[in-house]
Amino acid sequence: MKKIAFLSALALCLGFTSCDNYEEPNPPAQSNPQETVLEANGLAFSQGADAADGQVISLAQYNDEGKQVEVAKVDFTQEFPASYDLKVVMEVAKDNTFGRVAQIPAVVNGNSVTVSPDDLQGGFVSVIGKNPAQATLYGRFVAYAVKGDEQVRLGGSADFTYGPLEYKVIPFPSDVVIEEAYYLI
C-alpha cells in the first residue's frame, strides 16, 4: 500500500515538473491602435441665442409643448471623432464657485445646446429656491464622446468642465403669492 502511495506521489511530482517548458498554442491577444482623442480645447462653449448679450430667460415664454431653451453654442476647433456623438450635461449653481450644483440633461443639435424649460426650472429651484423673482444662474458643461454604450469624458480629467457662463433667469410663475412683507396683527 505504501508503494502505491509513494509511486503516485512520484508520478504527480514528475507531472508538475514536465510542464515547465510548455507554450500555449494561442496567439497573443488582438490589440487595436487608440483612436485620436479630442483635446480639451477642441470644444468651446459660448452663450446661446436665448441668453446672448445678457438677455433674460423668462421660462414663461416656453410654455409651448416641445420648445427648448438654447443655453449655449458649441464650436468645434478640432475635428470631432466621426464615429462618436457629443453628449452634454449642464451643471447650474447660484454662484461661480459651484459649491452646490444641479445637473440638467442637455441636447446637442448641430452647434446648439438646448435644455428643457422644466429641467431648467428644476435646477433653478434646486440651487436658488422657489422664489419666482429673477435670479442669476451660473452654468458650466460636462462633455462626453459617446459611441453605443461607451462614453468618454472630454477634457482629460474627471473634474474638467467648460464654462462658466452667466444666465439671468425668471422661473415659471408660482401659484403661491409671495408678498414683500408679512405682518402679525
C-alpha positions in Angstrom: 0.0 0.0 0.0 2.9 2.3 0.9 4.5 1.6 -2.5 1.4 2.7 -4.4 1.2 5.9 -2.4 4.9 6.6 -3.0 4.7 5.8 -6.7 1.6 8.0 -7.2 3.3 10.9 -5.4 6.4 10.4 -7.6 4.3 10.4 -10.7 2.5 13.6 -9.6 5.8 15.4 -8.9 7.1 14.2 -12.3 3.9 15.6 -13.9 4.3 19.0 -12.3 7.9 19.3 -13.4 7.3 18.3 -17.0 5.1 21.3 -17.7 7.8 24.0 -17.2 8.6 24.5 -20.9 5.1 24.3 -22.2 4.0 27.1 -24.6 0.3 27.8 -25.1 -0.9 27.4 -28.7 -3.0 30.6 -28.6 -1.7 33.6 -30.4 -1.3 36.9 -28.5 -4.4 39.0 -27.8 -5.6 41.3 -30.5 -4.7 45.0 -30.0 -6.1 48.0 -31.8 -4.4 51.4 -32.1 -6.1 54.1 -29.9 -8.4 56.4 -31.8 -7.4 60.1 -31.8 -8.5 61.8 -28.7 -10.2 65.2 -28.8 -8.1 67.7 -26.8 -9.8 69.9 -24.1 -9.5 72.9 -26.3 -11.2 71.0 -29.1 -14.6 72.4 -27.9 -15.6 75.9 -27.0 -18.9 76.9 -25.4 -20.4 80.3 -25.6 -23.8 81.9 -24.8 -26.7 80.5 -26.7 -29.2 82.7 -28.6 -31.7 82.8 -25.8 -29.1 84.2 -23.3 -26.8 86.2 -25.6 -25.8 89.7 -24.6 -27.2 89.4 -21.1 -30.8 88.7 -22.2 -33.1 87.5 -19.5 -34.5 84.0 -20.0 -38.2 84.1 -19.0 -39.3 80.4 -18.7 -43.0 81.5 -19.0 -42.4 82.1 -22.8 -41.5 78.5 -23.2 -45.0 77.1 -22.4 -45.4 75.7 -25.9 -45.0 71.9 -26.0 -41.5 70.9 -27.0 -40.0 74.4 -27.1 -36.4 74.3 -25.8 -34.1 76.9 -24.2 -30.9 77.4 -26.2 -28.3 77.9 -23.4 -25.1 77.5 -25.4 -23.4 77.3 -28.7 -20.6 74.7 -29.1 -17.8 75.4 -31.5 -15.5 72.6 -32.7 -12.0 73.9 -33.0 -10.7 70.4 -33.9 -12.2 67.5 -35.9 -14.6 65.5 -33.6 -14.2 61.7 -34.0 -16.5 60.6 -36.7 -17.9 57.5 -35.1 -18.8 59.3 -31.8 -21.7 61.5 -30.8 -21.4 64.5 -28.5 -23.3 64.3 -25.2 -23.5 67.4 -22.9 -24.7 67.7 -19.3 -25.3 71.2 -17.9 -24.4 72.0 -14.3 -26.0 75.1 -12.7 -25.2 76.8 -9.5 -26.1 80.1 -7.8 -22.5 81.4 -7.9 -19.4 80.8 -9.9 -17.7 78.7 -7.2 -20.2 75.9 -7.9 -20.4 74.8 -4.3 -23.9 73.3 -4.8 -24.6 72.0 -8.2 -27.7 70.7 -10.0 -27.3 68.7 -13.2 -29.6 69.3 -16.2 -29.6 67.0 -19.2 -28.9 68.9 -22.4 -29.5 68.1 -26.1 -26.9 68.9 -28.8 -28.4 69.6 -32.2 -25.7 70.7 -34.6 -23.9 73.5 -32.8 -26.8 74.3 -30.5 -27.1 73.1 -26.9 -30.6 73.2 -25.5 -32.3 72.2 -22.3 -35.9 71.7 -21.4 -37.6 74.6 -19.6 -38.9 72.2 -17.0 -35.4 70.9 -16.3 -34.1 74.4 -16.1 -36.9 75.3 -13.6 -35.9 72.2 -11.5 -32.3 73.3 -11.5 -33.3 76.8 -10.5 -35.4 75.6 -7.6 -32.7 73.2 -6.5 -29.9 75.8 -6.2 -31.8 79.1 -5.8 -35.1 78.3 -4.2 -38.8 78.7 -5.0 -38.8 82.5 -5.1 -40.3 83.4 -8.5 -38.1 86.6 -8.8 -35.4 86.9 -11.4 -32.0 85.5 -10.3 -28.6 84.8 -11.8 -27.6 81.3 -12.5 -24.1 80.1 -13.5 -23.8 77.2 -15.8 -20.9 75.0 -16.9 -20.9 72.0 -19.2 -19.5 68.5 -19.0 -19.0 66.9 -22.4 -18.8 63.3 -23.3 -17.9 61.4 -26.6 -20.4 58.6 -26.8 -20.3 55.5 -29.0 -23.0 52.9 -28.2 -22.8 52.1 -24.5 -19.3 53.6 -24.2 -18.8 57.2 -23.1 -15.6 59.1 -22.6 -15.4 62.3 -20.7 -13.7 65.1 -22.7 -11.1 67.4 -21.2 -8.6 64.9 -19.8 -9.6 64.8 -16.2 -12.6 63.8 -14.1 -13.3 67.3 -12.9 -12.8 69.3 -16.2 -15.8 71.4 -17.3 -16.4 74.0 -20.0 -17.6 77.4 -18.8 -18.8 79.1 -16.6 -21.5 81.1 -18.4 -23.8 83.5 -16.6 -27.6 83.4 -17.1 -30.4 85.7 -15.9 -33.5 83.6 -15.4 -37.0 84.3 -14.4 -38.6 81.0 -13.4 -42.2 79.9 -14.1 -44.7 82.0 -12.1 -45.6 80.4 -8.8 -49.2 79.6 -7.8 -48.4 80.9 -4.3 -48.3 84.7 -3.9 -45.2 85.8 -2.1 -45.6 89.2 -0.6 -42.8 91.7 0.0 -43.6 91.7 3.8 -45.8 89.9 6.2 -47.3 91.4 9.4 -48.8 89.9 12.5 -51.8 91.6 13.9 
